[in-house]
Amino acid sequence: NFTVLMTRLTKSSEGISDEFGGKYVYFPIHVGRNSGIGSRFEDEVLPAAGQQKYDGGRIRMKYGYGSIRVTGPSVALSDSNPKAFAKVITEETDGVIRDLGRDFNRQLFGNGNGALGYFSAGSAGATATVARARGFGVDDLVDIYDNVGAKTASNKRVLAVNLVTGAITFDSATTVVSGGFATRAGSGPDTVKGNREITGLNSIIDDASVLYDLDPALQPVWKAHKRTKRASPVTLEEDMTLLTDTIFSTGGKTNLMITSQGVRRAYAKELMTLRQTVNRTEHEGGFSGLKFTSDGPSGEIEMLVDMDAPLGEIQAIDTSDLTLYRDKPWSWLDRDGSMWKQDSSGGGAKDAWVAQIAEYHELAISRRNTHGKLTGITEA
């Protein structure tokens, strides 16, 4: 229930190569249609042959990791109480996979800079306020960045999180600026190498930014569709219809809308005002939500809530053009024959054991103009 978008992505290992300096993925990008079409009178020269126009995408894979640790006394339980030992191991291994899934789902909606949340105001005390605190957890270690992406503090421990007010309490006084952000310690952007996290929808569904080294200023079709909710009496449904129609006019077919709980409630409330049916619908994978009926060929479109979706927005997606590339699913690092390694952190061996799980991945699209977003929606 916390990884709605991730469950709908196509996963692929095609086009991934090992090169000096890391792993890369190559994939085709559609940037133009076939121009070899036209009408003629009898016995006229036929149109010159054309073809679909493609460019090549080449991007470095991003590397995700998770670590777990158990102590020697816990391991010793395997001699006297195998079931108790198995429970400890299961809790840790299943828990980190669950946590990784939730964190990766957050990354799917980001722009790769690792932001857990953006500060809504500047402050210099131990408590700062973010616009949305869902990404933070007690005992998390975080790095602090300013509004231009420069790191200003490292390894700040989170002592308390208020999901209602967005207040984050750190273990010491921390200077933050409005528009700055916090990332997991070590996961933020590098001024030379770029972002450590995957390229998320915030970067993909845009009409101006460079994506996969392609500039929409040079490739006019390399733009997603962005619209802002118009003021009343224009309804949310009208703007949603206009967005999906615009996407279709450029060759896309929206088959999934992802949004927040508040926007979903606002849309349901509008439907009730218009006296339309608002029965909840069961969708693929056991998820439930509404369906949006477009005027165009997209027909009924799934409209689902994802807890990590941006507030006040609807993401309109053509999932056939969205692929999560990975060489293999999350797996434990066991090249030496065992996933467990003795913990030697802090300068010496300890009576404790650690294991790491990893996945090499990146999110990519073949066409950018088959996606869109509607922003500026008031949450209900």
C-alpha positions in Angstrom: 0.0 0.0 0.0 3.0 2.3 0.4 4.5 1.6 -3.1 1.7 2.1 -5.5 3.8 3.6 -8.3 6.6 1.1 -8.0 4.3 -1.8 -8.5 3.1 -0.4 -11.8 6.6 0.1 -13.4 8.0 -2.2 -16.1 11.3 -3.7 -14.9 14.0 -4.5 -17.4 17.7 -5.5 -17.5 18.2 -4.9 -21.2 20.8 -2.4 -22.4 22.8 -2.4 -19.2 26.5 -2.6 -19.6 29.6 -2.7 -17.4 32.1 0.0 -18.3 35.1 1.6 -16.8 33.8 3.8 -14.0 30.5 2.0 -13.4 27.3 0.6 -14.9 25.4 2.3 -17.7 22.1 1.7 -19.5 21.4 2.5 -23.1 17.9 3.0 -24.3 16.1 4.5 -27.4 14.5 7.9 -27.1 11.7 8.9 -29.6 12.2 12.5 -30.8 10.3 12.6 -34.1 7.7 11.0 -36.4 8.0 9.6 -39.9 7.7 12.5 -42.5 7.4 10.1 -45.4 3.7 10.4 -45.8 1.4 12.5 -48.0 -1.3 12.5 -50.7 -0.9 12.6 -54.5 -2.7 12.8 -57.8 -2.6 9.8 -60.1 0.9 9.1 -61.5 2.7 11.6 -59.3 6.0 10.9 -57.5 5.3 9.2 -54.1 6.5 10.8 -50.8 10.2 10.3 -50.1 10.8 7.5 -47.6 11.0 8.6 -44.0 11.4 6.9 -40.6 10.8 7.4 -37.0 13.4 9.6 -35.4 15.3 8.4 -32.4 18.1 9.5 -30.2 20.1 7.4 -27.8 19.9 7.7 -24.1 23.0 6.8 -22.1 22.9 7.2 -18.3 24.9 6.0 -15.4 23.1 3.6 -13.1 22.4 4.6 -9.5 23.4 2.3 -6.7 21.0 1.7 -3.7 22.0 -0.1 -0.5 20.7 -1.2 2.8 22.5 -2.7 5.8 21.5 -4.7 8.8 23.4 -5.8 11.9 23.0 -8.5 14.5 25.1 -9.1 17.7 27.0 -12.2 18.6 24.7 -13.0 21.5 21.7 -13.0 19.1 23.6 -15.3 16.8 24.3 -17.6 19.8 20.6 -18.2 20.1 20.9 -20.4 17.1 22.5 -23.0 19.3 19.9 -23.0 22.1 16.8 -21.6 20.5 16.8 -21.8 16.7 13.3 -20.4 16.4 14.2 -17.2 18.4 17.3 -16.8 16.2 15.3 -17.2 13.0 12.8 -14.6 14.3 15.6 -12.0 14.8 17.0 -12.6 11.4 13.6 -12.5 9.7 12.7 -9.3 11.4 15.9 -7.6 10.2 16.0 -9.0 6.7 12.3 -8.5 6.0 12.3 -5.1 7.7 15.1 -3.6 5.6 13.5 -4.8 2.4 10.2 -3.2 3.5 12.0 0.1 4.4 14.0 0.1 1.1 10.7 -0.3 -0.8 9.2 2.7 0.9 12.3 4.8 0.4 12.7 3.9 -3.2 9.0 4.8 -3.9 9.8 8.2 -2.5 12.7 8.5 -4.9 10.3 7.8 -7.8 8.6 11.1 -7.3 11.8 13.2 -6.7 14.4 14.8 -8.9 17.4 12.7 -7.8 18.8 15.1 -5.2 17.8 12.8 -2.3 15.5 15.4 -0.6 13.5 13.9 2.3 11.8 17.2 2.7 12.2 20.9 1.9 12.4 23.5 4.6 9.5 26.0 4.5 11.3 28.7 6.5 14.8 29.5 7.7 15.8 28.8 11.2 18.9 28.4 13.4 17.7 26.3 16.3 17.4 22.6 17.0 13.9 22.4 15.4 13.2 23.2 11.7 10.0 23.0 9.7 9.6 21.1 6.4 6.6 21.3 4.0 6.1 17.6 4.4 7.7 15.4 7.0 6.8 11.9 5.7 10.3 11.1 4.6 11.9 11.5 8.0 12.1 9.0 10.8 13.4 9.2 14.4 17.1 8.3 14.7 17.7 9.0 11.0 21.1 10.6 10.2 20.7 13.4 7.7 22.7 16.0 5.8 21.5 19.6 5.4 21.6 21.5 2.0 20.8 25.1 1.2 18.4 26.2 -1.6 21.1 26.0 -4.3 22.2 22.5 -3.4 25.3 23.2 -1.3 25.8 21.0 1.8 25.9 23.0 5.0 25.8 20.3 7.7 26.4 16.6 8.0 25.2 13.7 10.1 22.5 15.4 12.0 20.5 13.0 14.0 16.7 13.3 14.0 15.2 13.2 17.5 11.5 13.9 16.8 9.2 14.2 13.8 5.8 15.9 13.8 3.9 14.7 10.7 1.1 17.2 11.3 3.1 20.4 11.7 6.2 19.3 9.7 8.5 20.1 12.7 11.8 18.2 12.7 13.9 18.2 15.8 17.7 17.6 15.4 20.3 16.6 18.1 21.8 20.1 17.9 21.2 23.6 16.6 21.0 23.5 12.8 20.9 26.4 10.4 18.5 25.9 7.5 17.2 28.2 4.8 13.8 28.4 3.1 13.9 26.1 0.1 16.8 24.1 1.4 16.4 20.4 2.1 17.6 17.4 4.1 18.8 14.1 2.7 19.8 10.8 4.2 23.5 11.1 5.3 25.7 10.5 2.3 22.9 10.3 -0.2 22.7 13.9 -1.3 24.0 15.4 -4.6 27.7 15.8 -5.4 28.8 19.1 -7.0 30.9 17.2 -9.6 29.4 13.8 -10.1 25.7 14.9 -9.7 22.8 13.1 -8.0 23.1 9.8 -6.2 19.5 8.9 -6.3 17.4 7.9 -9.4 15.9 10.3 -11.8 12.3 10.7 -10.5 9.1 12.0 -12.0 9.8 15.6 -10.8 12.6 15.7 -13.3 10.9 13.6 -16.0 7.6 15.4 -16.1 9.0 18.8 -16.9 9.0 21.0 -20.0 12.2 22.9 -19.6 15.0 21.0 -17.8 17.6 18.9 -19.5 16.9 15.1 -19.1 19.3 12.3 -20.1 21.5 14.9 -21.7 18.7 16.0 -24.1 17.7 19.7 -24.0 14.1 20.4 -24.8 15.3 23.8 -26.2 17.0 21.8 -28.9 14.5 18.9 -29.2 11.1 20.6 -29.1 9.2 17.3 -28.6 11.3 16.4 -25.5 8.8 18.2 -23.2 6.3 16.9 -20.8 2.9 18.7 -20.4 2.4 20.9 -17.4 -0.8 22.7 -16.5 -1.9 24.7 -13.5 -5.4 24.3 -12.1 -7.5 27.2 -13.3 -9.7 29.1 -10.9 -13.5 28.4 -10.4 -15.8 28.0 -12.2 -13.4 25.8 -14.2 -13.7 22.3 -12.5 -10.9 19.9 -11.7 -12.4 17.4 -14.1 -12.3 19.9 -17.0 -8.6 20.6 -16.4 -7.9 16.8 -16.1 -9.7 16.3 -19.4 -7.7 19.1 -21.1 -4.4 17.6 -19.8 -5.1 14.0 -21.1 -6.4 15.4 -24.4 -3.1 17.4 -24.8 -1.1 14.3 -24.0 -3.0 12.4 -26.6 -2.5 15.1 -29.3 1.3 14.4 -29.0 1.0 10.6 -29.3 0.5 9.6 -25.7 -2.2 7.7 -24.0 -2.6 8.2 -20.3 -3.4 5.0 -18.4 -2.6 6.0 -14.8 -3.1 9.0 -12.7 -1.2 9.2 -9.4 -2.1 11.8 -6.7 -2.3 12.5 -3.0 -5.1 11.8 -0.6 -6.2 15.4 -0.4 -6.5 15.8 -4.2 -8.3 12.5 -4.5 -10.8 13.8 -1.8 -11.1 17.1 -3.7 -12.0 15.2 -6.9 -14.5 12.9 -5.2 -16.1 15.9 -3.6 -16.4 17.6 -6.9 -18.0 14.5 -8.4 -20.6 14.4 -5.6 -21.4 18.1 -6.2 -21.9 17.2 -9.9 -24.1 14.3 -8.8 -21.8 11.8 -10.6 -21.1 8.2 -9.3 -18.2 8.1 -6.9 -18.1 4.4 -6.0 -14.7 3.2 -5.1 -13.2 0.9 -7.7 -10.8 -2.1 -7.1 -7.7 -1.8 -9.2 -5.0 -4.2 -10.2 -2.9 -5.4 -7.3 -5.6 -4.9 -4.7 -5.5 -1.1 -4.7 -8.7 0.8 -4.5 -9.5 4.3 -5.8 -11.5 6.3 -8.3 -11.5 6.1 -12.1 -11.4 9.2 -14.3 -13.4 9.0 -17.5 -11.7 11.1 -20.2 -13.4 12.4 -23.3 -10.6 11.1 -25.5 -9.5 7.6 -26.5 -7.9 7.0 -23.1 -11.3 6.1 -21.8 -11.4 5.2 -18.1 -8.1 6.0 -16.4 -7.0 4.6 -13.1 -6.7 7.3 -10.4 -4.7 6.0 -7.4 -3.3 7.6 -4.3 0.3 7.2 -3.5 1.5 8.3 -0.1 4.7 9.8 -1.7 2.9 11.7 -4.5 3.4 15.5 -4.4 0.7 17.5 -2.6 -1.7 19.5 -4.8 -0.7 17.6 -8.0 -1.9 14.9 -10.4 0.7 13.0 -12.3 -0.6 11.7 -15.7 1.5 8.8 -16.8 1.7 6.5 -19.8 3.3 3.5 -18.1 4.2 1.9 -21.4 6.9 4.6 -21.8 8.3 4.3 -18.3 10.9 1.7 -17.4 12.8 0.9 -14.3 16.2 -0.5 -15.5 18.1 -2.7 -13.1 20.6 -5.5 -13.6 18.7 -7.7 -11.1 16.3 -7.1 -8.2 17.5 -6.3 -4.6 19.9 -9.0 -3.5 22.4 -9.6 -0.7 26.1 -9.0 -1.3 27.6 -12.4 -1.0 30.4 -12.6 -3.5 32.6 -14.4 -0.9 30.0 -17.0 -0.2 28.2 -15.5 2.7 26.0 -12.5 3.2 27.2 -12.1 6.8 30.5 -10.3 7.6 32.1 -9.6 11.0 31.6 -6.0 12.0 35.0 -4.3 12.1 33.8 -0.7 12.2 35.4 1.6 14.8 38.9 0.3 14.4 38.6 -3.4 15.4 36.6 -6.6 15.2 33.3 -6.8 17.2 31.1 -9.6 18.3 28.5 -8.5 15.7 27.7 -9.3 12.1 26.5 -7.1 9.3 24.9 -7.8 5.9 24.3 -5.5 2.9 21.6 -5.6 0.2 22.0 -3.7 -3.1 20.3 -2.9 -6.3 21.7 -1.0 -9.3 18.9 0.9 -11.0 17.7 3.9 -12.9 14.3 5.2 -14.1 14.0 6.1 -17.8 11.5 7.0 -20.5 11.4 6.6 -24.2 9.1 9.6 -24.8 8.8 12.6 -22.6 5.7 14.1 -24.2 3.5 11.2 -23.2 3.5 12.3 -19.6 2.0 15.4 -17.8 1.0 16.9 -14.5 -1.7 19.2 -13.2 -0.5 21.4 -10.4 -2.0 24.1 -8.1 -4.8 21.9 -6.8 -6.3 22.7 -3.4 -6.2 19.7 -1.1 -9.5 18.7 0.6 
